C-alpha cells in the first residue's frame, strides 16, 4: 500500500468514490502547487494530508473563479459558487466531486466549516480591489481577504480548542507573506493591470506607476522595493511565533512554510531590478535542504 492510500485510510476516507475524489484533488494541487503537495505529504501526519489538500483545492477553485475573465463574469461565477458551497454545507450533500472531499473534511474537522464560510464572504474584497492608496488600505485587505483565505488551511493545522493566540500569530505571518508576494509578483500583477503597492509608498520614494510598468531600474525604484522587503522581513520574523502555536506534529510543516517565505525574500533581495521583469524563486538546493531537515523532524510524529 502506497503513502497516499495509507493517508486516506488514516483520514477515515473509506468509500471508493470519495477516495477517487480526493485523489483527483491531490492531482490538481500537484499540477499548480507541486511543492505544497509534496511538503504536506512528507511533513504532516498522514491523517491530516487528505484534509489539507481538500482545503487547498477548494481555495484554488475559489481563487480561479475570482481571477478568470471580465469582472462581470467573475462576479457572477463567484456568486454561483458561493451559493453552491453554502447550500452543500447546509444540506451536507453535493453532487460536485470537487466539493465532496470538502464536506467530508468538514465532518472530520468542524473548525473548517466557519473558515470556508469566512473565505467565501471575503471574496468581494478581491473582486472590488482597485489598488491601495495607503498602508491602512493594505492592512484592511489583509484582514478582509488574505487572512480569511490563509485560515482555510491554517485552521486545520492549528491547535484544538481556542485558536485566538494562534489566529493573532497567523495574522502577523500573513501580513508579511502577502506583502512579500505583492513585491515578488510585481511584474506579473502589472501585466494584469493590477498594482498592489500602496500609492503612499510610491510617493514617499518618488516612484510612479509608469516607472514600474516600464521596468525602469532606477535607484528610487530599488529603494522602494528594498524598503518593502525590509518591512515584509520584519513582519515575517514576528510571524515565526506561529510555529509554537501549532501542535508539535504540525510544526515541521509550519517551519517549512515560514522557511520558504524567508528563502523567497532572500532570492528577491538578491536582484531587486529583476523583480521589474519576473518573480524570484528560492534556489532548489536551499529549498531541498529545508524540506529534508523538516522531514527528519517530522519522522518522529509518523502515524
C-alpha positions in Angstrom: 0.0 0.0 0.0 1.4 3.4 -1.0 1.8 6.5 1.1 -1.3 8.2 -0.3 -3.5 5.1 0.3 -2.3 5.0 3.9 -3.1 8.6 4.3 -6.7 8.1 3.0 -7.1 5.2 5.5 -5.7 7.3 8.3 -8.0 10.2 7.4 -11.1 7.9 7.5 -11.7 8.1 3.8 -13.0 4.6 3.1 -15.6 4.8 0.3 -14.1 4.1 -3.2 -15.8 7.1 -4.9 -14.7 9.5 -2.2 -11.2 8.2 -2.3 -11.2 8.9 -6.1 -12.5 12.4 -5.5 -9.7 13.1 -3.0 -7.2 11.6 -5.5 -8.3 13.9 -8.2 -7.9 16.9 -5.9 -4.4 15.7 -5.0 -3.6 15.6 -8.7 -4.9 19.1 -9.1 -2.8 20.5 -6.3 0.2 18.7 -7.7 -0.3 20.5 -11.1 -0.4 24.0 -9.8 1.4 23.8 -6.4 3.5 20.6 -6.5 5.9 21.8 -3.8 3.0 22.3 -1.4 1.6 18.9 -2.1 5.0 17.3 -1.6 5.6 19.2 1.7 2.1 18.1 3.0 2.8 14.5 2.1 6.2 14.4 3.7 5.8 16.7 6.7 2.2 16.3 8.1 0.8 13.3 9.9 -0.9 11.1 7.4 -4.3 11.6 8.9 -4.1 15.3 8.0 -2.8 15.1 4.5 -6.1 14.5 2.5 -7.9 17.2 4.5 -5.2 19.8 3.9 -5.2 19.0 0.2 -9.0 19.2 0.0 -8.9 22.7 1.7 -6.1 23.7 -0.7 -8.1 22.6 -3.7 -11.1 24.5 -2.5 -9.1 27.7 -2.2 -7.6 27.2 -5.6 -11.0 26.7 -7.3 -12.3 29.8 -5.5 -9.3 31.9 -6.5 -9.6 30.7 -10.1 -13.2 31.9 -10.3 -12.1 35.3 -8.9 -9.3 35.7 -11.4 -10.7 34.4 -14.6 -12.5 36.6 -17.2 -14.1 40.0 -17.2 -15.2 41.4 -13.9 -19.0 40.9 -14.5 -18.4 37.2 -15.3 -16.2 36.8 -12.3 -18.8 38.3 -10.0 -21.5 36.0 -11.4 -19.3 32.9 -11.2 -18.2 33.8 -7.7 -21.9 34.3 -6.6 -22.9 30.9 -8.1 -20.0 29.2 -6.4 -20.8 30.8 -3.1 -24.4 29.6 -3.3 -23.4 26.1 -4.3 -20.9 25.8 -1.4 -23.3 27.2 1.2 -26.2 25.1 0.0 -23.9 22.0 0.2 -22.8 22.9 3.7 -26.5 23.5 4.8 -27.7 20.1 3.4 -24.5 18.1 4.0 -24.8 16.8 0.4 -23.4 17.6 -3.0 -23.2 16.0 -6.5 -20.0 18.0 -7.2 -16.9 15.7 -7.0 -14.8 18.8 -6.1 -16.9 19.5 -3.1 -17.5 16.0 -1.7 -14.0 15.9 -0.2 -14.5 19.3 1.4 -17.7 18.2 3.1 -16.1 15.0 4.4 -13.1 17.0 5.7 -15.5 19.4 7.5 -17.2 16.4 9.1 -13.8 15.3 10.3 -12.6 18.8 11.3 -15.6 21.0 12.1 -13.4 24.1 12.6 -13.1 24.1 8.8 -16.7 24.9 8.2 -16.6 28.5 9.5 -13.3 29.2 7.8 -14.8 28.2 4.5 -17.7 30.5 5.0 -15.4 33.3 6.1 -13.4 33.0 3.0 -16.4 32.9 0.7 -17.7 36.1 2.4 -14.3 37.7 1.8 -14.2 37.2 -1.9 -15.8 40.6 -2.5 -12.7 42.3 -1.2 -10.7 40.8 -4.1 -13.4 41.4 -6.7 -13.7 45.1 -5.6 -9.9 45.7 -5.5 -8.8 48.9 -7.2 -5.4 49.4 -5.5 -4.2 50.7 -2.2 -3.9 54.4 -1.6 -2.4 54.0 1.9 -0.9 51.4 4.3 -4.2 51.4 6.1 -5.9 50.2 2.8 -3.4 47.4 2.5 -4.0 46.3 6.1 -7.7 46.3 5.5 -7.2 44.0 2.6 -5.1 41.6 4.7 -7.9 41.5 7.3 -10.7 41.3 4.6 -9.2 38.8 2.2 -5.7 37.5 2.8 -6.2 36.3 6.4 -9.6 34.5 5.8 -8.0 32.7 2.8 -5.0 31.7 4.8 -7.1 30.4 7.7 -8.9 27.9 5.5 -5.9 25.6 5.6 -4.2 27.1 8.7 -7.2 26.3 10.9 -6.7 22.6 10.1 -3.2 22.5 11.4 -3.8 24.8 14.3 -4.4 23.9 18.0 -7.6 22.2 19.2 -10.0 24.4 21.1 -9.3 28.2 21.4 -7.3 29.4 18.5 -7.3 33.1 19.4 -3.5 33.3 20.1 -2.8 31.2 17.0 -5.1 33.4 14.9 -3.2 36.5 16.0 0.1 34.9 15.1 -1.3 33.8 11.7 -2.4 37.4 11.1 1.1 38.7 11.6 2.6 36.0 9.4 0.2 36.5 6.5 0.8 40.3 6.7 4.5 39.7 5.9 3.8 36.9 3.5 1.2 38.9 1.5 3.5 42.0 1.3 6.3 39.7 0.1 4.0 38.2 -2.6 3.0 41.7 -3.8 6.6 42.8 -4.2 7.8 39.5 -5.7 4.8 39.2 -8.1 5.1 42.9 -9.2 5.8 42.2 -12.8 3.1 39.6 -13.2 0.5 41.8 -11.4 1.3 44.8 -13.5 0.9 42.7 -16.7 -2.6 42.0 -15.5 -3.2 45.7 -14.9 -3.0 45.4 -11.1 -0.6 47.4 -8.8 -0.5 46.0 -5.3 1.9 48.5 -3.8 0.2 51.4 -1.8 0.4 54.7 -3.6 1.6 56.2 -0.3 4.8 54.1 -0.6 5.4 55.1 -4.2 5.0 58.8 -3.3 7.4 58.6 -0.4 10.1 57.2 -2.7 9.3 59.4 -5.7 8.3 56.4 -7.9 5.5 56.4 -10.4 3.3 53.6 -11.7 4.8 54.2 -15.1 8.3 53.6 -13.7 7.2 50.2 -12.6 5.2 49.4 -15.7 8.1 50.3 -17.9 10.6 48.4 -15.7 12.8 51.4 -15.1 15.6 50.1 -12.9 16.1 53.4 -11.1 17.8 53.9 -7.7 14.4 55.2 -6.3 12.7 52.0 -7.6 15.3 49.8 -5.9 15.0 51.8 -2.7 11.2 51.3 -2.8 11.4 47.5 -3.4 14.1 47.2 -0.7 12.1 49.1 1.8 9.0 46.9 1.2 11.1 43.8 1.5 12.5 45.1 4.8 9.0 45.6 6.1 8.0 42.1 4.9 11.0 40.5 6.6 10.4 42.3 9.9 6.8 41.1 9.9 7.7 37.6 8.9 10.2 37.4 11.7 7.5 38.3 14.2 5.2 35.8 12.4 7.6 33.0 13.3 5.6 32.9 16.6 3.0 30.9 14.6 5.3 27.8 14.8 5.0 27.4 18.5 1.2 27.9 18.4 0.6 24.6 16.5 0.7 21.0 17.8 4.3 19.6 17.7 3.4 17.1 15.0 2.5 20.1 12.7 5.5 22.2 13.4 7.7 20.7 10.6 5.1 21.8 8.0 4.7 25.3 9.5 8.5 25.8 9.8 8.7 24.8 6.1 6.1 27.3 5.2 7.9 30.1 7.1 11.2 29.0 5.7 10.1 29.1 2.1 8.9 32.7 2.6 12.3 33.6 4.0 14.1 31.9 1.1 11.9 33.7 -1.3 12.6 37.1 0.3 16.3 36.4 0.1 16.0 35.5 -3.6 14.0 38.6 -4.3 16.6 40.8 -2.5 19.5 39.3 -4.4 18.5 41.2 -7.6 15.9 43.9 -6.9 15.9 45.2 -10.5 14.9 41.7 -11.8 11.6 42.0 -9.9 10.5 44.5 -12.5 10.6 41.7 -15.1 9.9 38.4 -13.2 9.3 36.9 -9.8 12.1 35.4 -7.7 12.1 31.8 -6.5 14.1 30.1 -3.8 17.1 28.2 -5.0 16.5 24.5 -5.3 19.4 23.5 -3.1 18.2 25.7 -0.2 14.6 24.5 -0.6 15.6 20.9 -0.6 17.8 21.3 2.5 14.8 22.9 4.2 12.5 20.1 3.2 15.0 17.4 4.2 15.6 19.0 7.6 12.0 19.2 8.4 11.3 15.7 7.1 13.8 14.3 9.6 11.9 16.2 12.3 8.6 15.0 11.1 9.5 11.3 11.1 9.2 11.2 14.9 5.5 12.0 14.5 4.6 9.4 11.9 1.1 7.9 12.4 
